[in-house]
Every structure is written in C-alpha cells, then in structure tokens.
Amino acid sequence: MKRLAAEPPAALLFTPLTGLLLDYAESAVPPEKHAEIYAAENRSDLLRRLKVLTGKDLLDFGIDMFGYYEKKMPPDPGAAWVKVPAGPFRLYLRPGSPADADRDLIARDVVETAARVAAALDMAPAFEAACTLLADDENEKGAGPGLIPVYLHASRKGDGAEKIGKQSYGNASLGATIVERRGRTTFRIHVFYLNALSLAVVEHEIAHAVVLLASFDPKELKARELSGEADLRKAFMAGYRPVPSLLQEGLGDWAFYYHGFHAAWGLLPPPERMVSDLRSAGKALPLKDILAKSATFRALNYKAYSLEAASFLEHLFRTRAKDDIKRWLFAPGTDAAKTFESVFGVKVADAEAAWLGGLK
C-alpha cells in the first residue's frame, strides 16, 4: 500500500478504497496466489494481476465487491437517526454505522456532486429555486424552504430501507404534498451505505435530485390553493417533465466517473480507456440503443450502459455548446435518438464515430 500510494497522482480515497479492494481480492483468489497480488510493482500492474487472477474485468470486479461487503455488513445499530446538514441536503445516519464513520466525507461529497452536476448544464439557478419549494421533513408544518433528506441505511431491514430495491443500492424519488393548502415538492434519497464504495451510489442519487428538481415546473403546484390529493396529483403532473434515461442515469454515472468517486480513488484507468477495453472485448452497446432505449434496457445492460453513457456525455460537454446539450436533453419525449439529429444536425452514427475516435 505504501509503495502504490507513493505513485502519483495523489487521491483522496486511494488508501481506504484500495484496502477494500485488496481485502475482497484475497477472498476471490486462492491463498497460494495472494503473493502474486502483493508483488504488484505499480497501480496498473495491480489491476493487470487482478484481472488475470480472477478472470474478471474491472466492471465485474467492482459489482462483485458490493455483494461481498453487503454480506459482511454488521447488524443495524438501531439507534435514532443522527442528522447532519450538508448544503441543500440533510444526511440521516445511525450512530456507529459505516456512514457515521464517513459522515464528513459524505457531507462534502454530496455538496460537491450537486454543484458539478448543476454546473454541467447551467442548472444551478433552477435547482436552487426548486429547493425553496421543498417541504421540510423536520418542520411540523412542513414549511419550506426545506433540505433534501438523504437516508444512509446500515441495513436493508431498517426503517425506510424497503424503498431501496433488492437489486439496487440506492433510490431517489420526487413527489409533492400539501402544506397549509399550498402545494410543495418533496424529494427523498435512500442509500444502503456499506463503506466508501457506496460514495458512487450516493453521487448517482444526488445527480437525480439535481436533474429532477431543476427540470420540474412548479407553476401549477404553487399557483393556487389545492383541495386534496386529486388536485395535488393534477398540479404535480402538470409540472413533471419526463426526461431521457441518458440524462437521468447517464448524468448520474457521469458524476462519479468523471468528477467524484472514480477520480477520488486514483487507481482506476480513465473512463475512455475502459470504454475502449469494453469495445475490444465485444461487450459495448451501440450508441443508438443507449440514446433510445428505456430504463429497463439500462437495467439489463447496466455495466456497459453506465460507462458508455457517461463517456458520451463527457464527449458532448467537451465538444458541444452547453445550451445545445441542454436543449437536446430536455426536449419533449424520452427517445433521445429522435431529437439528437434535429438539435445538433448530426446523425447518431456520425456522432458515435466522432466519440469513439476521440477515445483514442
């Protein structure tokens, strides 16, 4: 660890995350092969050895680590929630839990992630305005402006943890409520927090908060007094804007591949190299499918979709005007392939060729 940590670049999470990686690697490799892991001369050599010894690529290895550490999670401490303010968010964590140990790191991470995602598409003013309409869970009357609650669960059986799907590690939901006969939005995030690996999940869900709140039109919700649930539902749906999976999920993955977790680890290769490796292995997805297919398609092809969508968005951020990207991503409908050519004047196949050419 000392030898590898001394190799540039220095990274905030190199030591804790690499320690977690090595602990898992020992469980995935026969004991007689452990010495081969620790003989690695540098970071890239370590990754090469792990791939050879386990027969898994980095994406498989990372997903398997989540399952490994979930099985090792201690029981939920069961104590009352501790509340930690963090910019427009309020963290909820259990004393003695992994999230409690990382509370300062998480608090800083959620603020930085929200700022990066909002800046990517000039959504900061809209996001800040949306937060002023939030009902506050900690106010008896729910009056805003509120903070976005982020529940960091130490167990899948804890209070509220059922909102996280069995095959997932996080969930974000936008809704609405009535406070003193006026409509207000609600937003809640739930994350099953294992250890520092879970920062990737936290960053993904924070991106959802920015996108969903910044794209919501509150005009009908706050225009008049609301008489009941049916009235509230009508006002909420008038302001809700369906957005393409690429924006919802791809931007969430962009947040941790390009600015958060991935860079903070400092061990993993650049996302562009990972996309190239994916394509060389014949495991990549066509861009037209990434743009046009639904969230179900993403769920079935999560590893490739996550990485490629993030990489393509980064390519656009580097080569296209921010206003055009925003106009495309927020165009009516959820099929981003249909609107791509009309906004950019480029066929999807040509855009794919430019993106892949840039990877080299």
C-alpha positions in Angstrom: 0.0 0.0 0.0 2.8 2.4 0.8 4.5 1.7 -2.5 1.4 2.2 -4.5 0.2 5.2 -2.6 3.5 7.0 -3.3 2.8 6.7 -7.1 1.2 9.9 -8.5 -1.5 11.1 -8.7 -2.3 11.5 -5.1 -6.0 10.7 -4.5 -8.3 11.3 -1.6 -9.8 7.8 -1.4 -6.8 5.8 -2.6 -5.9 4.2 0.8 -9.4 3.2 2.0 -10.7 2.0 -1.3 -7.6 0.1 -2.3 -7.7 -1.5 1.1 -11.2 -2.7 0.4 -10.2 -3.9 -3.0 -7.3 -6.0 -1.6 -9.5 -7.5 1.1 -12.0 -8.6 -1.5 -9.2 -9.8 -3.8 -8.0 -12.2 -1.1 -11.4 -13.7 -0.9 -11.6 -14.1 -4.7 -8.2 -15.6 -5.2 -6.8 -18.9 -3.7 -4.5 -18.3 -0.7 -1.5 -19.6 -2.6 -2.0 -16.8 -5.2 -2.1 -13.9 -2.7 1.6 -13.3 -3.0 1.1 -12.6 -6.7 -1.3 -9.8 -5.8 1.1 -8.1 -3.4 4.0 -8.4 -5.8 2.5 -5.7 -8.0 5.1 -3.0 -8.8 2.6 -0.2 -9.6 -1.1 0.6 -9.8 -1.6 -0.6 -13.4 0.3 -3.8 -12.6 -2.0 -4.5 -9.7 -5.1 -4.1 -11.9 -3.5 -6.4 -14.6 -2.7 -9.1 -12.0 -6.3 -8.9 -10.5 -7.8 -9.4 -14.0 -5.6 -12.4 -14.7 -6.0 -14.0 -11.3 -9.8 -13.5 -11.1 -10.7 -13.7 -14.8 -13.0 -10.7 -14.3 -12.8 -7.2 -15.9 -12.9 -4.1 -13.7 -16.7 -3.6 -14.0 -17.4 -7.2 -12.9 -14.9 -6.9 -10.1 -16.5 -3.7 -8.8 -20.0 -5.1 -8.8 -18.9 -8.2 -7.0 -17.3 -6.1 -4.3 -20.6 -4.6 -3.4 -22.1 -8.1 -2.9 -19.1 -9.2 -0.9 -19.3 -6.3 1.5 -23.0 -6.5 1.8 -22.6 -10.0 3.3 -20.1 -8.6 5.8 -22.3 -5.8 7.0 -22.8 -5.8 10.8 -26.3 -5.6 12.2 -28.1 -2.2 12.0 -27.1 -0.3 15.2 -30.8 0.5 15.6 -30.2 3.8 17.3 -32.1 7.0 16.4 -31.1 8.9 13.3 -28.4 11.5 13.6 -29.0 14.5 11.3 -26.1 16.1 9.6 -26.7 19.3 7.4 -24.8 19.4 4.1 -25.6 22.3 1.9 -29.1 21.7 0.4 -29.2 18.2 1.9 -29.7 16.7 5.3 -28.0 13.4 6.0 -29.6 10.8 8.2 -27.3 8.2 9.6 -27.2 5.7 12.5 -24.6 6.2 15.3 -21.8 3.6 14.9 -22.7 2.8 11.3 -20.3 2.9 8.3 -22.0 6.2 7.2 -21.3 7.7 10.7 -17.6 6.9 10.3 -17.6 8.6 6.9 -20.0 11.4 7.8 -17.6 14.4 7.0 -16.6 12.8 3.7 -20.2 12.1 2.6 -21.3 15.7 3.6 -18.5 17.2 1.5 -19.2 14.8 -1.4 -22.9 15.5 -1.7 -22.4 19.2 -1.9 -19.6 19.0 -4.5 -21.5 16.5 -6.6 -24.7 18.6 -6.7 -22.6 21.7 -7.7 -20.8 19.8 -10.5 -24.0 18.3 -12.0 -25.8 21.6 -11.8 -22.9 23.4 -13.4 -22.7 20.9 -16.3 -25.9 22.1 -17.8 -26.3 25.5 -16.1 -29.0 24.1 -13.8 -27.8 25.8 -10.6 -30.4 28.6 -10.6 -33.2 26.3 -11.4 -32.1 23.8 -8.7 -31.7 26.5 -6.1 -35.2 27.8 -6.9 -36.6 24.3 -6.7 -35.2 23.8 -3.2 -37.2 26.8 -2.0 -40.4 25.0 -2.8 -39.4 21.8 -0.9 -41.4 20.8 2.2 -39.2 20.3 5.2 -39.4 16.9 7.0 -38.1 18.5 10.2 -40.7 21.3 10.4 -44.0 20.3 12.0 -46.0 22.2 9.3 -43.6 21.1 6.5 -43.0 24.7 5.5 -40.0 25.4 3.2 -37.5 26.0 2.1 -36.6 22.5 3.1 -33.5 20.4 2.8 -33.3 17.2 0.7 -33.2 14.2 3.1 -30.5 11.6 2.3 -31.1 8.4 4.4 -27.9 6.3 4.7 -29.1 2.9 5.8 -26.9 0.5 7.7 -29.2 -2.5 6.8 -31.8 -3.4 4.2 -34.2 -4.1 7.1 -34.0 -0.7 8.7 -36.8 1.9 8.9 -37.4 3.1 5.3 -34.8 0.8 3.7 -37.5 -1.1 1.9 -37.6 1.8 -0.6 -34.3 0.5 -1.9 -34.9 -2.4 -4.4 -33.4 -5.8 -3.7 -31.1 -5.5 -6.7 -30.2 -1.9 -6.0 -28.2 0.2 -3.5 -30.0 3.5 -3.8 -33.2 5.2 -4.7 -34.3 8.8 -5.3 -37.9 10.0 -5.6 -39.6 13.2 -6.4 -43.1 13.9 -5.1 -45.4 16.5 -3.7 -47.5 17.3 -0.7 -49.9 19.9 0.6 -48.8 22.3 3.3 -51.4 24.8 4.5 -53.4 24.2 1.4 -50.4 25.0 -0.9 -48.5 22.6 -3.0 -44.9 21.8 -2.2 -42.4 19.3 -3.7 -40.8 16.5 -1.7 -37.6 14.7 -2.6 -36.1 11.8 -0.7 -32.9 9.8 -1.2 -32.2 6.3 0.3 -28.8 4.6 0.1 -27.7 1.3 1.5 -24.3 2.6 2.7 -21.7 -0.3 3.0 -18.4 1.7 3.1 -16.6 4.2 1.0 -17.5 2.2 -2.1 -21.1 3.5 -1.6 -20.0 7.0 -2.4 -20.5 6.0 -6.1 -24.2 5.3 -5.3 -24.6 8.5 -3.3 -23.2 10.6 -6.1 -25.5 8.9 -8.6 -28.6 9.6 -6.5 -27.5 13.3 -5.9 -27.4 13.7 -9.6 -31.0 12.5 -9.8 -32.0 15.2 -7.2 -30.5 18.0 -9.3 -32.0 16.8 -12.6 -35.5 16.1 -11.4 -35.8 19.2 -9.3 -34.2 21.5 -11.8 -36.4 20.2 -14.6 -39.7 20.4 -12.6 -42.0 23.3 -13.4 -43.7 24.3 -10.1 -46.1 26.9 -11.7 -49.3 24.8 -11.3 -48.3 23.4 -7.9 -47.9 26.9 -6.3 -50.4 28.9 -8.3 -53.4 28.3 -6.1 -54.7 26.6 -3.0 -55.1 22.8 -3.5 -58.2 21.0 -2.2 -57.0 17.4 -1.9 -55.0 14.5 -3.3 -56.6 14.6 -6.8 -55.9 18.3 -7.1 -52.4 17.8 -5.9 -51.7 15.0 -8.4 -53.0 17.1 -11.3 -50.8 20.0 -10.3 -47.8 17.8 -9.9 -48.2 16.0 -13.2 -48.6 19.4 -15.0 -45.1 20.3 -13.8 -43.3 16.9 -14.1 -41.2 16.5 -17.2 -40.2 13.0 -18.3 -36.5 13.1 -19.2 -34.5 10.5 -21.3 -32.8 7.7 -19.4 -29.5 9.1 -20.7 -30.0 12.3 -18.7 -31.3 10.6 -15.6 -29.0 7.6 -15.4 -26.1 8.7 -17.7 -25.6 12.0 -15.9 -25.7 10.2 -12.6 -22.9 7.9 -13.7 -21.0 10.8 -15.3 -21.0 12.4 -11.9 -18.9 9.6 -10.4 -16.9 8.5 -13.4 -15.6 12.0 -14.2 -15.6 14.1 -11.1 -16.3 12.1 -8.0 -15.6 8.5 -6.8 -13.6 7.4 -9.9 -11.1 10.3 -9.7 -11.0 10.2 -5.9 -9.8 6.6 -5.9 -6.9 7.3 -8.3 -6.3 3.6 -9.0 -8.7 3.0 -11.9 -7.8 3.8 -15.6 -9.5 6.8 -17.3 -13.1 6.0 -18.4 -12.1 6.4 -22.0 -9.7 3.5 -21.7 -12.3 1.4 -20.0 -14.8 2.1 -22.9 -12.1 1.1 -25.4 -11.4 -2.1 -23.5 -15.2 -2.8 -23.4 -15.4 -2.4 -27.2 -12.3 -4.5 -27.8 -14.0 -7.3 -25.7 -17.1 -7.1 -27.9 -19.2 -6.0 -24.8 -20.1 -2.5 -25.9 -23.6 -1.2 -26.7 -24.5 0.8 -29.9 -25.0 4.5 -29.2 -28.4 4.4 -30.8 -29.6 1.9 -28.2 -28.1 4.0 -25.4 -30.0 7.0 -26.6 -33.3 5.4 -27.5 -33.9 2.5 -25.1 -35.7 2.7 -21.8 -34.6 2.5 -18.2 -35.4 -1.3 -18.5 -32.7 -1.7 -21.2 -30.3 0.2 -19.0 -31.0 -2.1 -16.0 -30.4 -5.2 -18.2 -27.1 -3.8 -19.5 -26.1 -1.7 -16.5 -22.3 -2.1 -16.7 -21.8 -1.1 -20.3 -24.6 1.4 -20.3 -23.3 3.2 -17.2 -19.8 3.6 -18.5 -20.6 4.4 -22.1 -23.4 6.9 -21.4 -21.1 8.8 -19.0 -18.3 8.8 -21.6 -20.6 10.0 -24.4 -21.9 12.8 -22.2 -18.3 13.9 -21.4 -17.6 13.9 -25.1 -20.5 16.2 -25.7 -19.5 18.5 -22.8 -16.1 18.9 -24.4 -17.2 19.4 -28.0 -20.7 21.0 -28.0 -22.3 24.1 -26.7 -23.9 23.7 -23.3 -27.2 25.3 -24.5 -27.5 22.8 -27.3 -26.9 19.9 -25.0 -29.4 21.2 -22.5 -32.0 21.8 -25.3 -31.5 18.2 -26.6 -31.7 16.5 -23.2 -34.8 18.4 -22.1 -36.6 18.0 -25.5 -40.1 16.6 -25.1 -40.2 12.8 -25.0 -37.8 10.1 -23.7 -36.3 8.9 -27.0 -33.1 11.0 -27.2 -32.1 9.4 -30.5 -35.1 11.0 -32.3 -34.2 14.6 -31.2 -30.4 14.3 -31.5 -30.2 15.0 -35.2 -32.6 17.9 -35.2 -30.7 19.7 -32.4 -27.2 19.0 -33.5 -27.6 18.5 -37.2 -25.5 15.3 -37.0 -26.6 11.7 -37.5 -26.3 9.4 -34.5 -23.9 7.1 -36.4 -21.6 10.1 -37.2 -21.7 11.3 -33.6 -20.8 7.8 -32.5 -17.8 7.7 -34.8 -16.6 11.1 -33.5 -17.0 10.0 -29.9 -15.1 6.7 -30.4 -12.4 8.4 -32.4 -11.9 10.7 -29.5 -11.3 7.8 -27.2 -8.0 7.1 -28.9 
